[in-house]
Amino acid sequence: QYRDEVAALGIFEMALPGLGLMEQAFIPKAGGDFLWHLPFQSVPDIPALLIAGREREYLQWFFQHFAYDPDAITPSDVEEYVRAIQQPGALRAGLAVYGEYFTSADQVARHAERPLDIPVVAYGGEACLGGLTLATVQAVAPTATGGVVDGAVVVSGSGATDDAP
């Protein structure tokens, strides 16, 4: 959107919505090894209702399932995340990002009609988005470079399989 103000762009552990690749990662797979939480968290009100009072369990699930090394996230780390998400308004604010997913997807799809011609690098963590990060970025910046960071510990709450596009 502000092409004249950006000389280069770097993206880590984020897949762009609205291009089809991210949405393919929403398709259910055995064992919950897909991005189920993105569409779930985009539903108004229900996620906050179901997560409130269970923040520790909810966060711990992500740390156990989407971290390269779950043991790298100590009990004190978990407590810090729980304290943060239990602050007044924090859970709703965090979920609001997902509530705007479809707005963001529409914006990305529109901007993708005019590919970026600036230098772009994009990396996904091995244990999470992997190649999905670069694949989605190349849809809007065909000359983007990057790849997968081996052994990356992911604590963002996002996840995908190792065979992500």
MARTIBA-799533 format. One record per residue (C-alpha): z, y, x; residue number from 1; residue in three letters. Coordinates in steps of 0.1 Angstrom, whole numbers, plus 5000, padded with zeros to 4 digits. Each point is the difference from the previous one (the first is absolute). Example, Ala and Ser with C-alpha at 12.3 -4.5 7.8 and 13.67 -1.06 7.14 Angstrom:
! MARTIBA-799533
rec pz->5078&py->4955&px->5123&pos->1&code->ALA;
rec pz->4993&py->5034&px->5014&pos->2&code->SER;
END
This chain:
! MARTIBA-799533
rec pz->5000&py->5000&px->5000&pos->1&code->GLN;
rec pz->5008&py->5024&px->5029&pos->2&code->TYR;
rec pz->4973&py->4988&px->5024&pos->3&code->ARG;
rec pz->4998&py->5033&px->5019&pos->4&code->ASP;
rec pz->5037&py->4998&px->5009&pos->5&code->GLU;
rec pz->5002&py->4964&px->5012&pos->6&code->VAL;
rec pz->4986&py->4991&px->5035&pos->7&code->ALA;
rec pz->5012&py->4963&px->5000&pos->8&code->ALA;
rec pz->5020&py->4977&px->4979&pos->9&code->LEU;
rec pz->5024&py->4971&px->5007&pos->10&code->GLY;
rec pz->5012&py->4975&px->4974&pos->11&code->ILE;
rec pz->5026&py->4973&px->5005&pos->12&code->PHE;
rec pz->5011&py->4973&px->4975&pos->13&code->GLU;
rec pz->4984&py->5016&px->4969&pos->14&code->MET;
rec pz->4970&py->4988&px->4981&pos->15&code->ALA;
rec pz->4980&py->5025&px->4980&pos->16&code->LEU;
rec pz->4999&py->4994&px->4962&pos->17&code->PRO;
rec pz->4970&py->5003&px->4977&pos->18&code->GLY;
rec pz->4975&py->4982&px->5022&pos->19&code->LEU;
rec pz->5005&py->4965&px->4987&pos->20&code->GLY;
rec pz->5015&py->4984&px->5031&pos->21&code->LEU;
rec pz->5036&py->5010&px->4993&pos->22&code->MET;
rec pz->4996&py->4990&px->4963&pos->23&code->GLU;
rec pz->4988&py->4965&px->5012&pos->24&code->GLN;
rec pz->5033&py->4996&px->5017&pos->25&code->ALA;
rec pz->5018&py->5004&px->4966&pos->26&code->PHE;
rec pz->4986&py->4966&px->4989&pos->27&code->ILE;
rec pz->5028&py->4975&px->4996&pos->28&code->PRO;
rec pz->5004&py->4973&px->5027&pos->29&code->LYS;
rec pz->5024&py->4971&px->5004&pos->30&code->ALA;
rec pz->5034&py->5010&px->5012&pos->31&code->GLY;
rec pz->4996&py->5036&px->4992&pos->32&code->GLY;
rec pz->4980&py->5007&px->5031&pos->33&code->ASP;
rec pz->4980&py->5029&px->4986&pos->34&code->PHE;
rec pz->5006&py->5037&px->4992&pos->35&code->LEU;
rec pz->5017&py->4993&px->4966&pos->36&code->TRP;
rec pz->5025&py->5028&px->5005&pos->37&code->HIS;
rec pz->4974&py->5028&px->5000&pos->38&code->LEU;
rec pz->4988&py->4995&px->4964&pos->39&code->PRO;
rec pz->5036&py->4991&px->4989&pos->40&code->PHE;
rec pz->5014&py->5032&px->5015&pos->41&code->GLN;
rec pz->4972&py->5021&px->4983&pos->42&code->SER;
rec pz->5012&py->4992&px->4965&pos->43&code->VAL;
rec pz->5021&py->5029&px->4985&pos->44&code->PRO;
rec pz->5037&py->4995&px->4997&pos->45&code->ASP;
rec pz->5003&py->4962&px->5001&pos->46&code->ILE;
rec pz->5002&py->4995&px->5038&pos->47&code->PRO;
rec pz->5029&py->5025&px->5003&pos->48&code->ALA;
rec pz->5018&py->4983&px->4971&pos->49&code->LEU;
rec pz->4996&py->4966&px->5016&pos->50&code->LEU;
rec pz->5008&py->5010&px->5036&pos->51&code->ILE;
rec pz->5029&py->5024&px->4994&pos->52&code->ALA;
rec pz->5033&py->4982&px->5010&pos->53&code->GLY;
rec pz->4980&py->4974&px->5019&pos->54&code->ARG;
rec pz->4985&py->5022&px->5027&pos->55&code->GLU;
rec pz->5015&py->4978&px->5028&pos->56&code->ARG;
rec pz->4984&py->4968&px->4987&pos->57&code->GLU;
rec pz->4967&py->5017&px->4993&pos->58&code->TYR;
rec pz->4998&py->5016&px->5035&pos->59&code->LEU;
rec pz->5012&py->4968&px->5017&pos->60&code->GLN;
rec pz->4972&py->4980&px->4983&pos->61&code->TRP;
rec pz->4974&py->5023&px->5017&pos->62&code->PHE;
rec pz->5017&py->4998&px->5034&pos->63&code->PHE;
rec pz->5002&py->4962&px->4998&pos->64&code->GLN;
rec pz->4964&py->4995&px->4988&pos->65&code->HIS;
rec pz->4980&py->5028&px->5017&pos->66&code->PHE;
rec pz->5016&py->5006&px->5033&pos->67&code->ALA;
rec pz->4985&py->4984&px->5031&pos->68&code->TYR;
rec pz->5035&py->4992&px->5011&pos->69&code->ASP;
rec pz->5025&py->5002&px->4971&pos->70&code->PRO;
rec pz->5029&py->4997&px->5025&pos->71&code->ASP;
rec pz->4990&py->5033&px->5016&pos->72&code->ALA;
rec pz->5013&py->5017&px->4968&pos->73&code->ILE;
rec pz->5038&py->4999&px->5004&pos->74&code->THR;
rec pz->5026&py->5000&px->4972&pos->75&code->PRO;
rec pz->5008&py->5036&px->5010&pos->76&code->SER;
rec pz->4963&py->5009&px->4997&pos->77&code->ASP;
rec pz->4999&py->4985&px->4965&pos->78&code->VAL;
rec pz->5031&py->5020&px->4991&pos->79&code->GLU;
rec pz->4984&py->5032&px->5011&pos->80&code->GLU;
rec pz->4969&py->4993&px->4979&pos->81&code->TYR;
rec pz->5023&py->4992&px->4970&pos->82&code->VAL;
rec pz->5020&py->5032&px->5005&pos->83&code->ARG;
rec pz->4968&py->5020&px->5001&pos->84&code->ALA;
rec pz->4984&py->4985&px->4969&pos->85&code->ILE;
rec pz->5033&py->5003&px->4980&pos->86&code->GLN;
rec pz->5001&py->5038&px->5005&pos->87&code->GLN;
rec pz->4995&py->5018&px->4967&pos->88&code->PRO;
rec pz->4963&py->5002&px->4992&pos->89&code->GLY;
rec pz->4989&py->4980&px->5031&pos->90&code->ALA;
rec pz->4989&py->4968&px->4981&pos->91&code->LEU;
rec pz->4980&py->5020&px->4974&pos->92&code->ARG;
rec pz->4985&py->5021&px->5028&pos->93&code->ALA;
rec pz->4989&py->4970&px->5020&pos->94&code->GLY;
rec pz->4985&py->4983&px->4969&pos->95&code->LEU;
rec pz->4982&py->5032&px->4991&pos->96&code->ALA;
rec pz->4977&py->4995&px->5030&pos->97&code->VAL;
rec pz->4989&py->4967&px->4984&pos->98&code->TYR;
rec pz->4998&py->5017&px->4966&pos->99&code->GLY;
rec pz->4972&py->5022&px->5014&pos->100&code->GLU;
rec pz->4981&py->4971&px->5015&pos->101&code->TYR;
rec pz->4971&py->5003&px->4976&pos->102&code->PHE;
rec pz->4997&py->5037&px->5004&pos->103&code->THR;
rec pz->4999&py->4995&px->5038&pos->104&code->SER;
rec pz->4974&py->4972&px->4995&pos->105&code->ALA;
rec pz->4977&py->5022&px->4980&pos->106&code->ASP;
rec pz->5003&py->5028&px->5026&pos->107&code->GLN;
rec pz->4992&py->4976&px->5029&pos->108&code->VAL;
rec pz->4970&py->4985&px->4981&pos->109&code->ALA;
rec pz->4986&py->5036&px->4995&pos->110&code->ARG;
rec pz->5006&py->5010&px->5036&pos->111&code->HIS;
rec pz->4984&py->4967&px->5012&pos->112&code->ALA;
rec pz->4967&py->5012&px->4986&pos->113&code->GLU;
rec pz->4998&py->5023&px->5031&pos->114&code->ARG;
rec pz->5011&py->4980&px->5030&pos->115&code->PRO;
rec pz->5021&py->5015&px->5027&pos->116&code->LEU;
rec pz->4983&py->5008&px->5033&pos->117&code->ASP;
rec pz->5030&py->5008&px->5021&pos->118&code->ILE;
rec pz->5017&py->4975&px->5024&pos->119&code->PRO;
rec pz->5023&py->4977&px->4979&pos->120&code->VAL;
rec pz->5022&py->4972&px->5013&pos->121&code->VAL;
rec pz->5018&py->4976&px->4976&pos->122&code->ALA;
rec pz->5024&py->4971&px->5007&pos->123&code->TYR;
rec pz->5019&py->4976&px->4978&pos->124&code->GLY;
rec pz->5030&py->4979&px->5011&pos->125&code->GLY;
rec pz->4994&py->4963&px->5005&pos->126&code->GLU;
rec pz->5028&py->4990&px->4975&pos->127&code->ALA;
rec pz->4988&py->5023&px->4973&pos->128&code->CYS;
rec pz->4967&py->5018&px->4993&pos->129&code->LEU;
rec pz->4983&py->4986&px->5030&pos->130&code->GLY;
rec pz->4962&py->5006&px->4999&pos->131&code->GLY;
rec pz->5002&py->5016&px->4965&pos->132&code->LEU;
rec pz->5009&py->5034&px->5015&pos->133&code->THR;
rec pz->4969&py->5003&px->5021&pos->134&code->LEU;
rec pz->4978&py->4984&px->4974&pos->135&code->ALA;
rec pz->5009&py->5026&px->4973&pos->136&code->THR;
rec pz->4998&py->5029&px->5025&pos->137&code->VAL;
rec pz->4965&py->4989&px->5011&pos->138&code->GLN;
rec pz->4989&py->5004&px->4964&pos->139&code->ALA;
rec pz->5006&py->5037&px->5003&pos->140&code->VAL;
rec pz->4995&py->5004&px->5038&pos->141&code->ALA;
rec pz->4974&py->4973&px->5010&pos->142&code->PRO;
rec pz->5005&py->5007&px->5038&pos->143&code->THR;
rec pz->5038&py->4996&px->4998&pos->144&code->ALA;
rec pz->5015&py->4978&px->5027&pos->145&code->THR;
rec pz->5033&py->4982&px->5002&pos->146&code->GLY;
rec pz->5012&py->4966&px->4990&pos->147&code->GLY;
rec pz->5032&py->4980&px->4997&pos->148&code->VAL;
rec pz->5032&py->5005&px->5020&pos->149&code->VAL;
rec pz->5013&py->4966&px->5010&pos->150&code->ASP;
rec pz->5036&py->4994&px->4994&pos->151&code->GLY;
rec pz->5006&py->5032&px->4980&pos->152&code->ALA;
rec pz->5032&py->5001&px->4980&pos->153&code->VAL;
rec pz->4994&py->5014&px->4966&pos->154&code->VAL;
rec pz->5028&py->5013&px->4979&pos->155&code->VAL;
rec pz->4980&py->5022&px->4976&pos->156&code->SER;
rec pz->5001&py->4976&px->4971&pos->157&code->GLY;
rec pz->4962&py->4994&px->5001&pos->158&code->SER;
rec pz->4985&py->4966&px->5006&pos->159&code->GLY;
rec pz->4968&py->4980&px->5002&pos->160&code->ALA;
rec pz->4989&py->4967&px->5014&pos->161&code->THR;
rec pz->4986&py->4994&px->5035&pos->162&code->ASP;
rec pz->4966&py->4994&px->4985&pos->163&code->ASP;
rec pz->4998&py->5035&px->4985&pos->164&code->ALA;
rec pz->4965&py->5015&px->5002&pos->165&code->PRO;
END
